[in-house]
Structures are given as C-alpha cells and as structure tokens.
Amino acid sequence: SSLDSNGGNGHSSVYDAVVLRYYVQFHLDAQLRRASAFAASKGVVLKGDLPIGVDKASVDTWTHPELFRMRASTGAPPDAFDANGQNWGFPTYNWDVMSEDGYEWWRRRMTHLERYFSAMRVDHVLGFFRIWELPAHARLGRLGRFRPSVPIRRHELDERGLWFIDRLCDPYITGLELRRVFGDRDGEAAGRFLEETGATSNGADGGVTPTFRFKPEFATEESLLDGDAFKIRDGSPDWLVEETRAMRAGLVALQHNVCLLRDGEDPDAFYPRIELEKTSSFTNLDPWARDALAWLADDYFNRRQDTLWRENARRTLPALTECTGQLVCGEDLGMVPPCVQPVLEEIGIFGLRIQRMPHDGRYEFGKPETYAYDTVCSPSCHDTTTTRAWYEADEARRRRFAVEALEMSGGAFPPPRAYRAEHIEKGSGSAAFAPPADGVHVSRQGDAEARRRTSLDSGGGSRPGSRRASLDKGASSLRNPFETANAFGGGGDATQNEAPGEPPARCSPSVMRAIVRQHMASPSCLAVFPAQDLLALAEEYAATRPAEEETINDPTNNRHYWRFRLHARLEDLASDSEWLGGGREGGGGAGEMAAFRAKGL
C-alpha cells in the first residue's frame, strides 16, 4: 500500500502518524466497549454525541473528499452567543453526492456508534434541514447564508427597481462612514486599506462625499484577521494595542456593511445579509428601496424556504434513524424554522429543551411543565455556562427567573407544578404525547411513536440483551413519566399569596434543587443534568470552584473547548449518601433519586 513505500525506511512520510492513530483508535474502541458493557451491567444507559461537522484535515475528508464542500465552512448566524456569528471551520456537506449511495457515510457513522451507546444526541440537527455556510475566506459568522436555500433571483431585484446590484453587494464606504467609524484616524484607514472608486454619494446633509472600496489585498476577513497588517510586537504599549484592535474591528465592520451577498457559483443568485436592516448600507437607501429589500429579506428568512428545508430533512434524517435501534435526540437550538418540530416528530427524533433558550418566543425562560413528551430537558448543556454561573451573572435577570420560572413566593420556592395536559407545548403533534388515560396510550404518530418506544425498551443494543438490561430499571416509568411529579410533593398550581421576596444572590443548593425538581417533574421523557449542576446541590462541591471555571465549551471561542475536569473524586461522590439522597436543606431524599432513575438517568 501507499503507507508501505516511498520513505527512506520503506514507509511513506505519513506512515508514523497514521499507525499511531491506528494504535490509539484500536485501544480507545476496546476500552469504550468494555466501559459500555460494564455500565449496562449496572443498569446505566450511555448516551453518545454525533457531531454535525468533521475537520477539514480529518480522515473523512481525506478518504471521501467528494462528500464535502471544502471551499466552504460551517457555522452559526449571529445570536445571543456571539453578535458576529460563529465560524466552526468544518466543511459543509455535498448532499447530492451523499444521496447517491443512500447516505451510506452517515449510516456507517451511526452504526459504529451503536457499539457503545443506547441513545444518541445529534449535534445541530438543524443542519439536516439547512446549514449556515460561509465562504472559505470568512473568519467570523456574519457573512453567511443557508444551504440549501431558495435565493433571491436577479429578476426579483429588477422587478422591484433594485437594479443597482454593486451598491447592494459591495461594502458601503463613504467619507462620512470613515469619519463615523474611525474619527480622526479616517485618513489613516483610507490611505492604508482603501482606494477611492471615483464615484460620490449624497450625504444626509445634502453634501457630496467620496466613496471607497477595499484594496484587493485587504478585501476579505482572512486578509484582515490572519494577515500581517495588524501584527504588533510583544511588549507594545497598551495605547498601541488598543489602536490596532480598534482599526481592525472598524475595517471588519465596514466589510460587513452590505445588503446582499453574491453566490459564487451562480451570478443571478443573491442572499440577504443577515440583520441587513442594522447596516448603514441599508439605512442610506431611499425609503422605497428599503421597503422592497426588507420584504425580500423577510421572505428569504421566514417564508420561501419551508418546503425545501422540510424535504431536505425528510431525505437525510431517516439515514440516521432507520439504521439503528438507538433512541435518537436532536439538538434543535438556535434559529429554529417552523418546519423543524413537525419533521422531527414525524421521523421519531426527540427535541432538546434548555430553559434559558426557550422555543416559545413569548417567554424569556422555558416552562418545563409545558414541554412535550418527545423532548429531553435540561437547565444547561455543554455549550452554555453552567446554571450556577448563569444564575449569578445578572442580578435583574436572576430576579425575573426566580419569580417567573421558579415562581418564588415569600423568598421560598414552591414544589414544581404537576403535569397538566393543557400546559403542554402548543404545536404539531403535541397531543400525541399527552399522558395515558386509564392506562391506555393513544398516539397520532403511530410509526414514529412505535420506533421511539422500541428505542426506549431495547436501548438499541447490538449485543443481545445488553441494552435491554441497561434500561430495565427505568423503562416502565419512561412509558409514563408524568407520575414523577409526585415524588417531589408537587401537586396543583403554586399560589402567589405572598410577595416574591429577593432571590438568593448565589445559586445555593436550595435554588439548584428547585431547578432540578422542576425539570424532573416535566412531561419530557428524559431529564439530563450536567455534572456541574448536580454538584451545585451540595455546598461543599459548589464552594470549592468558581462557577465561571466550569464551562465545558464556549462556541464563540475556538481556544476554549472540552478541557473541563471534575474537581470532586468519583469515590467521594459515590460515598456521599447525603448528596446522592437529594442534597442538604430538606432535600427530596430517596424519592428524588427514584425520580432520577425513572427519568432514565
């Protein structure tokens, strides 16, 4: 083979690197299979994670380059995490080529993971509907567009009088803009990085101002953020560091000052720059042009894509669910199109509910008592700060959360609301997961529901009996999880006869217990808690580490990922009967831990 030749010792130049990875992967596989079998023997279910992306230098792109769009990157549009969006650096998928063999690459991934796991979290399941794609030269996430998507065609612009394509697609840079962004350093910015176009623009005061474009060597984010123009020596004075940072940030903002993005493969296709209405390129258009462009942008993001995205997911997602007996859960957070929930339900994939990221835009915080059965609920996840850090970070938000989400009254937290059918999430198919009446389950989604029940009952194990054994302790309760509210003493609605009072400034064990119990009483089939949140149930574990140090992954910072380690020894936790029994200060005791088991933890 190519690994056995062309080198000075009879091996190729990559031989050592490849065989090292063979060795490591072989032993990782063996160790994880042993750990999985041991967990199953103890009644513990392992839930894995299927990443949405692969590295551009991975074995997948090396052996199957035709499956990937290597000149593009995956990311996320601007959101509460990052105003500039996110650029993950993964290539996007060539779905047309993948479909030729029935998405065999995805099937192999899912089947292999079944060696270890009974349930699977599909990372960024929205990517199977559409993915946020960025050009290769992008470094941030703002100048992206959805793929696949129905673009704005040139004739649509012409029909509305928007024939000045260059004005809409090129960065809008005038002398007035330079003064606004750079102040008295506008001349420096223009001289070093820009060139005049020879055209002029009318200013708001009726005057005429010159227009500019970037010099070719500074026309992309890559050239500004990765080039040498802004490198400074170690030990430079603070004023120089700040001036350099401000100049670079201002130039990147000017690059983003566009209304439309061109399609590099189709000259007649265009995409609205997300949040275009916030740009001065947009606000300096005539009123009629703003109205026409705003309508097209709204149509692109909110109307014209539904059928395309729905059908794309219906083609691709069954490749994951039909080849495995695992319970499949989708991480459906972010900009969630209306078609997502019905399609996931139709295919039999559970959704994710994180309380601080509500799916219902009417509320600041999610309401666990309203979650549908076919969901997994949690107060936080690996891509967010921990509940403790989030709770303590913002005083005003903390008070709103305590009153609105935890229903604090008289400075105390009532038991969680018991499940009531009228509280369940409004939306497609939610009635299919209402609690059984008189022991009879009625489902509107027969095939998908049967698939979910099979996954819960069997665990999807490839070794006979191993997954079934891992779920035996919780399977019967999983079929009817709504009884678990009683384990916490929760009954009817909480009353608000007293003033709310002031919530604790710290996420004390009593606060964390109220949050955990609220999620355990939810109709969601599964409640999953990060270890950091459960450690916060006991003061001795929470007090020994700052909350801000417990974040596992910061999606906005590519240098912050997956380095978290538990600061408590597992042996100590296993022997801590008080913590295992539900924590201190009047915890739920054995009833609470029984509910943990009933939820499948």
Secondary structure as a PSIPRED ss2 file (coil, helix, strand):
# PSIPRED VFORMAT (PSIPRED V4.0)

   1 S C   1.000  0.000  0.000
   2 S H   0.000  1.000  0.000
   3 L H   0.000  1.000  0.000
   4 D H   0.000  1.000  0.000
   5 S C   1.000  0.000  0.000
   6 N C   1.000  0.000  0.000
   7 G C   1.000  0.000  0.000
   8 G C   1.000  0.000  0.000
   9 N C   1.000  0.000  0.000
  10 G C   1.000  0.000  0.000
  11 H C   1.000  0.000  0.000
  12 S C   1.000  0.000  0.000
  13 S C   1.000  0.000  0.000
  14 V C   1.000  0.000  0.000
  15 Y H   0.000  1.000  0.000
  16 D H   0.000  1.000  0.000
  17 A H   0.000  1.000  0.000
  18 V H   0.000  1.000  0.000
  19 V H   0.000  1.000  0.000
  20 L H   0.000  1.000  0.000
  21 R H   0.000  1.000  0.000
  22 Y H   0.000  1.000  0.000
  23 Y H   0.000  1.000  0.000
  24 V H   0.000  1.000  0.000
  25 Q H   0.000  1.000  0.000
  26 F H   0.000  1.000  0.000
  27 H H   0.000  1.000  0.000
  28 L H   0.000  1.000  0.000
  29 D H   0.000  1.000  0.000
  30 A H   0.000  1.000  0.000
  31 Q H   0.000  1.000  0.000
  32 L H   0.000  1.000  0.000
  33 R H   0.000  1.000  0.000
  34 R H   0.000  1.000  0.000
  35 A H   0.000  1.000  0.000
  36 S H   0.000  1.000  0.000
  37 A H   0.000  1.000  0.000
  38 F H   0.000  1.000  0.000
  39 A H   0.000  1.000  0.000
  40 A H   0.000  1.000  0.000
  41 S H   0.000  1.000  0.000
  42 K C   1.000  0.000  0.000
  43 G C   1.000  0.000  0.000
  44 V C   1.000  0.000  0.000
  45 V C   1.000  0.000  0.000
  46 L C   1.000  0.000  0.000
  47 K E   0.000  0.000  1.000
  48 G E   0.000  0.000  1.000
  49 D E   0.000  0.000  1.000
  50 L E   0.000  0.000  1.000
  51 P C   1.000  0.000  0.000
  52 I C   1.000  0.000  0.000
  53 G C   1.000  0.000  0.000
  54 V C   1.000  0.000  0.000
  55 D C   1.000  0.000  0.000
  56 K C   1.000  0.000  0.000
  57 A C   1.000  0.000  0.000
  58 S C   1.000  0.000  0.000
  59 V H   0.000  1.000  0.000
  60 D H   0.000  1.000  0.000
  61 T H   0.000  1.000  0.000
  62 W H   0.000  1.000  0.000
  63 T H   0.000  1.000  0.000
  64 H C   1.000  0.000  0.000
  65 P H   0.000  1.000  0.000
  66 E H   0.000  1.000  0.000
  67 L H   0.000  1.000  0.000
  68 F E   0.000  0.000  1.000
  69 R E   0.000  0.000  1.000
  70 M C   1.000  0.000  0.000
  71 R C   1.000  0.000  0.000
  72 A E   0.000  0.000  1.000
  73 S E   0.000  0.000  1.000
  74 T E   0.000  0.000  1.000
  75 G E   0.000  0.000  1.000
  76 A E   0.000  0.000  1.000
  77 P C   1.000  0.000  0.000
  78 P C   1.000  0.000  0.000
  79 D C   1.000  0.000  0.000
  80 A C   1.000  0.000  0.000
  81 F C   1.000  0.000  0.000
  82 D C   1.000  0.000  0.000
  83 A C   1.000  0.000  0.000
  84 N C   1.000  0.000  0.000
  85 G C   1.000  0.000  0.000
  86 Q E   0.000  0.000  1.000
  87 N E   0.000  0.000  1.000
  88 W C   1.000  0.000  0.000
  89 G C   1.000  0.000  0.000
  90 F C   1.000  0.000  0.000
  91 P C   1.000  0.000  0.000
  92 T E   0.000  0.000  1.000
  93 Y E   0.000  0.000  1.000
  94 N C   1.000  0.000  0.000
  95 W H   0.000  1.000  0.000
  96 D H   0.000  1.000  0.000
  97 V H   0.000  1.000  0.000
  98 M H   0.000  1.000  0.000
  99 S H   0.000  1.000  0.000
 100 E C   1.000  0.000  0.000
 101 D C   1.000  0.000  0.000
 102 G C   1.000  0.000  0.000
 103 Y C   1.000  0.000  0.000
 104 E H   0.000  1.000  0.000
 105 W H   0.000  1.000  0.000
 106 W H   0.000  1.000  0.000
 107 R H   0.000  1.000  0.000
 108 R H   0.000  1.000  0.000
 109 R H   0.000  1.000  0.000
 110 M H   0.000  1.000  0.000
 111 T H   0.000  1.000  0.000
 112 H H   0.000  1.000  0.000
 113 L H   0.000  1.000  0.000
 114 E C   1.000  0.000  0.000
 115 R C   1.000  0.000  0.000
 116 Y C   1.000  0.000  0.000
 117 F C   1.000  0.000  0.000
 118 S C   1.000  0.000  0.000
 119 A E   0.000  0.000  1.000
 120 M E   0.000  0.000  1.000
 121 R E   0.000  0.000  1.000
 122 V E   0.000  0.000  1.000
 123 D C   1.000  0.000  0.000
 124 H C   1.000  0.000  0.000
 125 V H   0.000  1.000  0.000
 126 L H   0.000  1.000  0.000
 127 G H   0.000  1.000  0.000
 128 F H   0.000  1.000  0.000
 129 F C   1.000  0.000  0.000
 130 R C   1.000  0.000  0.000
 131 I E   0.000  0.000  1.000
 132 W E   0.000  0.000  1.000
 133 E E   0.000  0.000  1.000
 134 L E   0.000  0.000  1.000
 135 P E   0.000  0.000  1.000
 136 A C   1.000  0.000  0.000
 137 H C   1.000  0.000  0.000
 138 A C   1.000  0.000  0.000
 139 R C   1.000  0.000  0.000
 140 L C   1.000  0.000  0.000
 141 G C   1.000  0.000  0.000
 142 R C   1.000  0.000  0.000
 143 L C   1.000  0.000  0.000
 144 G C   1.000  0.000  0.000
 145 R E   0.000  0.000  1.000
 146 F E   0.000  0.000  1.000
 147 R E   0.000  0.000  1.000
 148 P C   1.000  0.000  0.000
 149 S C   1.000  0.000  0.000
 150 V C   1.000  0.000  0.000
 151 P C   1.000  0.000  0.000
 152 I E   0.000  0.000  1.000
 153 R E   0.000  0.000  1.000
 154 R H   0.000  1.000  0.000
 155 H H   0.000  1.000  0.000
 156 E H   0.000  1.000  0.000
 157 L H   0.000  1.000  0.000
 158 D H   0.000  1.000  0.000
 159 E H   0.000  1.000  0.000
 160 R C   1.000  0.000  0.000
 161 G C   1.000  0.000  0.000
 162 L C   1.000  0.000  0.000
 163 W C   1.000  0.000  0.000
 164 F C   1.000  0.000  0.000
 165 I H   0.000  1.000  0.000
 166 D H   0.000  1.000  0.000
 167 R H   0.000  1.000  0.000
 168 L H   0.000  1.000  0.000
 169 C H   0.000  1.000  0.000
 170 D C   1.000  0.000  0.000
 171 P C   1.000  0.000  0.000
 172 Y C   1.000  0.000  0.000
 173 I C   1.000  0.000  0.000
 174 T E   0.000  0.000  1.000
 175 G H   0.000  1.000  0.000
 176 L H   0.000  1.000  0.000
 177 E H   0.000  1.000  0.000
 178 L H   0.000  1.000  0.000
 179 R H   0.000  1.000  0.000
 180 R H   0.000  1.000  0.000
 181 V H   0.000  1.000  0.000
 182 F H   0.000  1.000  0.000
 183 G H   0.000  1.000  0.000
 184 D H   0.000  1.000  0.000
 185 R H   0.000  1.000  0.000
 186 D H   0.000  1.000  0.000
 187 G H   0.000  1.000  0.000
 188 E H   0.000  1.000  0.000
 189 A H   0.000  1.000  0.000
 190 A H   0.000  1.000  0.000
 191 G H   0.000  1.000  0.000
 192 R H   0.000  1.000  0.000
 193 F H   0.000  1.000  0.000
 194 L E   0.000  0.000  1.000
 195 E E   0.000  0.000  1.000
 196 E E   0.000  0.000  1.000
 197 T E   0.000  0.000  1.000
 198 G E   0.000  0.000  1.000
 199 A E   0.000  0.000  1.000
 200 T E   0.000  0.000  1.000
 201 S E   0.000  0.000  1.000
 202 N E   0.000  0.000  1.000
 203 G C   1.000  0.000  0.000
 204 A C   1.000  0.000  0.000
 205 D C   1.000  0.000  0.000
 206 G C   1.000  0.000  0.000
 207 G C   1.000  0.000  0.000
 208 V E   0.000  0.000  1.000
 209 T E   0.000  0.000  1.000
 210 P E   0.000  0.000  1.000
 211 T E   0.000  0.000  1.000
 212 F E   0.000  0.000  1.000
 213 R E   0.000  0.000  1.000
 214 F E   0.000  0.000  1.000
 215 K C   1.000  0.000  0.000
 216 P H   0.000  1.000  0.000
 217 E H   0.000  1.000  0.000
 218 F H   0.000  1.000  0.000
 219 A C   1.000  0.000  0.000
 220 T C   1.000  0.000  0.000
 221 E H   0.000  1.000  0.000
 222 E H   0.000  1.000  0.000
 223 S H   0.000  1.000  0.000
 224 L H   0.000  1.000  0.000
 225 L H   0.000  1.000  0.000
 226 D C   1.000  0.000  0.000
 227 G C   1.000  0.000  0.000
 228 D C   1.000  0.000  0.000
 229 A C   1.000  0.000  0.000
 230 F C   1.000  0.000  0.000
 231 K C   1.000  0.000  0.000
 232 I C   1.000  0.000  0.000
 233 R C   1.000  0.000  0.000
 234 D C   1.000  0.000  0.000
 235 G C   1.000  0.000  0.000
 236 S C   1.000  0.000  0.000
 237 P C   1.000  0.000  0.000
 238 D H   0.000  1.000  0.000
 239 W H   0.000  1.000  0.000
 240 L H   0.000  1.000  0.000
 241 V H   0.000  1.000  0.000
 242 E H   0.000  1.000  0.000
 243 E H   0.000  1.000  0.000
 244 T H   0.000  1.000  0.000
 245 R H   0.000  1.000  0.000
 246 A H   0.000  1.000  0.000
 247 M H   0.000  1.000  0.000
 248 R H   0.000  1.000  0.000
 249 A H   0.000  1.000  0.000
 250 G H   0.000  1.000  0.000
 251 L H   0.000  1.000  0.000
 252 V H   0.000  1.000  0.000
 253 A H   0.000  1.000  0.000
 254 L H   0.000  1.000  0.000
 255 Q H   0.000  1.000  0.000
 256 H C   1.000  0.000  0.000
 257 N C   1.000  0.000  0.000
 258 V C   1.000  0.000  0.000
 259 C C   1.000  0.000  0.000
 260 L E   0.000  0.000  1.000
 261 L E   0.000  0.000  1.000
 262 R E   0.000  0.000  1.000
 263 D E   0.000  0.000  1.000
 264 G C   1.000  0.000  0.000
 265 E C   1.000  0.000  0.000
 266 D E   0.000  0.000  1.000
 267 P E   0.000  0.000  1.000
 268 D E   0.000  0.000  1.000
 269 A E   0.000  0.000  1.000
 270 F E   0.000  0.000  1.000
 271 Y E   0.000  0.000  1.000
 272 P E   0.000  0.000  1.000
 273 R C   1.000  0.000  0.000
 274 I C   1.000  0.000  0.000
 275 E C   1.000  0.000  0.000
 276 L H   0.000  1.000  0.000
 277 E H   0.000  1.000  0.000
 278 K H   0.000  1.000  0.000
 279 T C   1.000  0.000  0.000
 280 S H   0.000  1.000  0.000
 281 S H   0.000  1.000  0.000
 282 F H   0.000  1.000  0.000
 283 T H   0.000  1.000  0.000
 284 N C   1.000  0.000  0.000
 285 L C   1.000  0.000  0.000
 286 D C   1.000  0.000  0.000
 287 P H   0.000  1.000  0.000
 288 W H   0.000  1.000  0.000
 289 A H   0.000  1.000  0.000
 290 R H   0.000  1.000  0.000
 291 D H   0.000  1.000  0.000
 292 A H   0.000  1.000  0.000
 293 L H   0.000  1.000  0.000
 294 A H   0.000  1.000  0.000
 295 W H   0.000  1.000  0.000
 296 L H   0.000  1.000  0.000
 297 A H   0.000  1.000  0.000
 298 D H   0.000  1.000  0.000
 299 D H   0.000  1.000  0.000
 300 Y H   0.000  1.000  0.000
 301 F H   0.000  1.000  0.000
 302 N H   0.000  1.000  0.000
 303 R C   1.000  0.000  0.000
 304 R C   1.000  0.000  0.000
 305 Q C   1.000  0.000  0.000
 306 D H   0.000  1.000  0.000
 307 T H   0.000  1.000  0.000
 308 L H   0.000  1.000  0.000
 309 W H   0.000  1.000  0.000
 310 R H   0.000  1.000  0.000
 311 E H   0.000  1.000  0.000
 312 N H   0.000  1.000  0.000
 313 A H   0.000  1.000  0.000
 314 R H   0.000  1.000  0.000
 315 R H   0.000  1.000  0.000
 316 T H   0.000  1.000  0.000
 317 L C   1.000  0.000  0.000
 318 P H   0.000  1.000  0.000
 319 A H   0.000  1.000  0.000
 320 L H   0.000  1.000  0.000
 321 T H   0.000  1.000  0.000
 322 E C   1.000  0.000  0.000
 323 C C   1.000  0.000  0.000
 324 T C   1.000  0.000  0.000
 325 G C   1.000  0.000  0.000
 326 Q C   1.000  0.000  0.000
 327 L E   0.000  0.000  1.000
 328 V E   0.000  0.000  1.000
 329 C E   0.000  0.000  1.000
 330 G E   0.000  0.000  1.000
 331 E C   1.000  0.000  0.000
 332 D C   1.000  0.000  0.000
 333 L C   1.000  0.000  0.000
 334 G C   1.000  0.000  0.000
 335 M C   1.000  0.000  0.000
 336 V C   1.000  0.000  0.000
 337 P C   1.000  0.000  0.000
 338 P C   1.000  0.000  0.000
 339 C C   1.000  0.000  0.000
 340 V H   0.000  1.000  0.000
 341 Q H   0.000  1.000  0.000
 342 P H   0.000  1.000  0.000
 343 V H   0.000  1.000  0.000
 344 L H   0.000  1.000  0.000
 345 E H   0.000  1.000  0.000
 346 E H   0.000  1.000  0.000
 347 I H   0.000  1.000  0.000
 348 G C   1.000  0.000  0.000
 349 I C   1.000  0.000  0.000
 350 F E   0.000  0.000  1.000
 351 G E   0.000  0.000  1.000
 352 L E   0.000  0.000  1.000
 353 R E   0.000  0.000  1.000
 354 I E   0.000  0.000  1.000
 355 Q C   1.000  0.000  0.000
 356 R C   1.000  0.000  0.000
 357 M C   1.000  0.000  0.000
 358 P C   1.000  0.000  0.000
 359 H C   1.000  0.000  0.000
 360 D C   1.000  0.000  0.000
 361 G C   1.000  0.000  0.000
 362 R C   1.000  0.000  0.000
 363 Y C   1.000  0.000  0.000
 364 E C   1.000  0.000  0.000
 365 F C   1.000  0.000  0.000
 366 G C   1.000  0.000  0.000
 367 K C   1.000  0.000  0.000
 368 P H   0.000  1.000  0.000
 369 E H   0.000  1.000  0.000
 370 T H   0.000  1.000  0.000
 371 Y C   1.000  0.000  0.000
 372 A C   1.000  0.000  0.000
 373 Y C   1.000  0.000  0.000
 374 D C   1.000  0.000  0.000
 375 T E   0.000  0.000  1.000
 376 V E   0.000  0.000  1.000
 377 C E   0.000  0.000  1.000
 378 S E   0.000  0.000  1.000
 379 P C   1.000  0.000  0.000
 380 S C   1.000  0.000  0.000
 381 C C   1.000  0.000  0.000
 382 H C   1.000  0.000  0.000
 383 D C   1.000  0.000  0.000
 384 T C   1.000  0.000  0.000
 385 T C   1.000  0.000  0.000
 386 T C   1.000  0.000  0.000
 387 T H   0.000  1.000  0.000
 388 R H   0.000  1.000  0.000
 389 A H   0.000  1.000  0.000
 390 W H   0.000  1.000  0.000
 391 Y H   0.000  1.000  0.000
 392 E H   0.000  1.000  0.000
 393 A H   0.000  1.000  0.000
 394 D C   1.000  0.000  0.000
 395 E H   0.000  1.000  0.000
 396 A H   0.000  1.000  0.000
 397 R H   0.000  1.000  0.000
 398 R H   0.000  1.000  0.000
 399 R H   0.000  1.000  0.000
 400 R H   0.000  1.000  0.000
 401 F H   0.000  1.000  0.000
 402 A H   0.000  1.000  0.000
 403 V H   0.000  1.000  0.000
 404 E H   0.000  1.000  0.000
 405 A H   0.000  1.000  0.000
 406 L C   1.000  0.000  0.000
 407 E C   1.000  0.000  0.000
 408 M C   1.000  0.000  0.000
 409 S E   0.000  0.000  1.000
 410 G C   1.000  0.000  0.000
 411 G C   1.000  0.000  0.000
 412 A E   0.000  0.000  1.000
 413 F C   1.000  0.000  0.000
 414 P C   1.000  0.000  0.000
 415 P C   1.000  0.000  0.000
 416 P C   1.000  0.000  0.000
 417 R C   1.000  0.000  0.000
 418 A C   1.000  0.000  0.000
 419 Y C   1.000  0.000  0.000
 420 R C   1.000  0.000  0.000
 421 A H   0.000  1.000  0.000
 422 E H   0.000  1.000  0.000
 423 H H   0.000  1.000  0.000
 424 I C   1.000  0.000  0.000
 425 E C   1.000  0.000  0.000
 426 K C   1.000  0.000  0.000
 427 G C   1.000  0.000  0.000
 428 S C   1.000  0.000  0.000
 429 G C   1.000  0.000  0.000
 430 S H   0.000  1.000  0.000
 431 A H   0.000  1.000  0.000
 432 A H   0.000  1.000  0.000
 433 F H   0.000  1.000  0.000
 434 A C   1.000  0.000  0.000
 435 P C   1.000  0.000  0.000
 436 P C   1.000  0.000  0.000
 437 A E   0.000  0.000  1.000
 438 D C   1.000  0.000  0.000
 439 G C   1.000  0.000  0.000
 440 V E   0.000  0.000  1.000
 441 H C   1.000  0.000  0.000
 442 V C   1.000  0.000  0.000
 443 S C   1.000  0.000  0.000
 444 R C   1.000  0.000  0.000
 445 Q C   1.000  0.000  0.000
 446 G H   0.000  1.000  0.000
 447 D H   0.000  1.000  0.000
 448 A H   0.000  1.000  0.000
 449 E H   0.000  1.000  0.000
 450 A H   0.000  1.000  0.000
 451 R H   0.000  1.000  0.000
 452 R H   0.000  1.000  0.000
 453 R H   0.000  1.000  0.000
 454 T H   0.000  1.000  0.000
 455 S H   0.000  1.000  0.000
 456 L H   0.000  1.000  0.000
 457 D H   0.000  1.000  0.000
 458 S H   0.000  1.000  0.000
 459 G C   1.000  0.000  0.000
 460 G C   1.000  0.000  0.000
 461 G C   1.000  0.000  0.000
 462 S C   1.000  0.000  0.000
 463 R C   1.000  0.000  0.000
 464 P C   1.000  0.000  0.000
 465 G C   1.000  0.000  0.000
 466 S H   0.000  1.000  0.000
 467 R H   0.000  1.000  0.000
 468 R H   0.000  1.000  0.000
 469 A H   0.000  1.000  0.000
 470 S H   0.000  1.000  0.000
 471 L H   0.000  1.000  0.000
 472 D H   0.000  1.000  0.000
 473 K H   0.000  1.000  0.000
 474 G H   0.000  1.000  0.000
 475 A H   0.000  1.000  0.000
 476 S H   0.000  1.000  0.000
 477 S H   0.000  1.000  0.000
 478 L H   0.000  1.000  0.000
 479 R H   0.000  1.000  0.000
 480 N C   1.000  0.000  0.000
 481 P H   0.000  1.000  0.000
 482 F H   0.000  1.000  0.000
 483 E H   0.000  1.000  0.000
 484 T H   0.000  1.000  0.000
 485 A H   0.000  1.000  0.000
 486 N H   0.000  1.000  0.000
 487 A H   0.000  1.000  0.000
 488 F H   0.000  1.000  0.000
 489 G C   1.000  0.000  0.000
 490 G C   1.000  0.000  0.000
 491 G C   1.000  0.000  0.000
 492 G C   1.000  0.000  0.000
 493 D C   1.000  0.000  0.000
 494 A C   1.000  0.000  0.000
 495 T C   1.000  0.000  0.000
 496 Q C   1.000  0.000  0.000
 497 N C   1.000  0.000  0.000
 498 E C   1.000  0.000  0.000
 499 A C   1.000  0.000  0.000
 500 P C   1.000  0.000  0.000
 501 G C   1.000  0.000  0.000
 502 E C   1.000  0.000  0.000
 503 P C   1.000  0.000  0.000
 504 P C   1.000  0.000  0.000
 505 A C   1.000  0.000  0.000
 506 R C   1.000  0.000  0.000
 507 C C   1.000  0.000  0.000
 508 S C   1.000  0.000  0.000
 509 P H   0.000  1.000  0.000
 510 S H   0.000  1.000  0.000
 511 V H   0.000  1.000  0.000
 512 M H   0.000  1.000  0.000
 513 R H   0.000  1.000  0.000
 514 A H   0.000  1.000  0.000
 515 I H   0.000  1.000  0.000
 516 V H   0.000  1.000  0.000
 517 R H   0.000  1.000  0.000
 518 Q H   0.000  1.000  0.000
 519 H H   0.000  1.000  0.000
 520 M H   0.000  1.000  0.000
 521 A C   1.000  0.000  0.000
 522 S C   1.000  0.000  0.000
 523 P C   1.000  0.000  0.000
 524 S C   1.000  0.000  0.000
 525 C C   1.000  0.000  0.000
 526 L E   0.000  0.000  1.000
 527 A E   0.000  0.000  1.000
 528 V C   1.000  0.000  0.000
 529 F C   1.000  0.000  0.000
 530 P C   1.000  0.000  0.000
 531 A H   0.000  1.000  0.000
 532 Q H   0.000  1.000  0.000
 533 D H   0.000  1.000  0.000
 534 L H   0.000  1.000  0.000
 535 L H   0.000  1.000  0.000
 536 A C   1.000  0.000  0.000
 537 L C   1.000  0.000  0.000
 538 A C   1.000  0.000  0.000
 539 E H   0.000  1.000  0.000
 540 E H   0.000  1.000  0.000
 541 Y H   0.000  1.000  0.000
 542 A H   0.000  1.000  0.000
 543 A C   1.000  0.000  0.000
 544 T C   1.000  0.000  0.000
 545 R C   1.000  0.000  0.000
 546 P C   1.000  0.000  0.000
 547 A H   0.000  1.000  0.000
 548 E H   0.000  1.000  0.000
 549 E H   0.000  1.000  0.000
 550 E H   0.000  1.000  0.000
 551 T C   1.000  0.000  0.000
 552 I C   1.000  0.000  0.000
 553 N E   0.000  0.000  1.000
 554 D C   1.000  0.000  0.000
 555 P C   1.000  0.000  0.000
 556 T C   1.000  0.000  0.000
 557 N C   1.000  0.000  0.000
 558 N C   1.000  0.000  0.000
 559 R C   1.000  0.000  0.000
 560 H C   1.000  0.000  0.000
 561 Y E   0.000  0.000  1.000
 562 W C   1.000  0.000  0.000
 563 R C   1.000  0.000  0.000
 564 F C   1.000  0.000  0.000
 565 R C   1.000  0.000  0.000
 566 L C   1.000  0.000  0.000
 567 H C   1.000  0.000  0.000
 568 A C   1.000  0.000  0.000
 569 R C   1.000  0.000  0.000
 570 L H   0.000  1.000  0.000
 571 E H   0.000  1.000  0.000
 572 D H   0.000  1.000  0.000
 573 L H   0.000  1.000  0.000
 574 A H   0.000  1.000  0.000
 575 S C   1.000  0.000  0.000
 576 D C   1.000  0.000  0.000
 577 S H   0.000  1.000  0.000
 578 E H   0.000  1.000  0.000
 579 W H   0.000  1.000  0.000
 580 L H   0.000  1.000  0.000
 581 G C   1.000  0.000  0.000
 582 G C   1.000  0.000  0.000
 583 G C   1.000  0.000  0.000
 584 R C   1.000  0.000  0.000
 585 E C   1.000  0.000  0.000
 586 G C   1.000  0.000  0.000
 587 G C   1.000  0.000  0.000
 588 G C   1.000  0.000  0.000
 589 G H   0.000  1.000  0.000
 590 A H   0.000  1.000  0.000
 591 G H   0.000  1.000  0.000
 592 E H   0.000  1.000  0.000
 593 M H   0.000  1.000  0.000
 594 A H   0.000  1.000  0.000
 595 A H   0.000  1.000  0.000
 596 F H   0.000  1.000  0.000
 597 R H   0.000  1.000  0.000
 598 A H   0.000  1.000  0.000
 599 K C   1.000  0.000  0.000
 600 G C   1.000  0.000  0.000
 601 L C   1.000  0.000  0.000
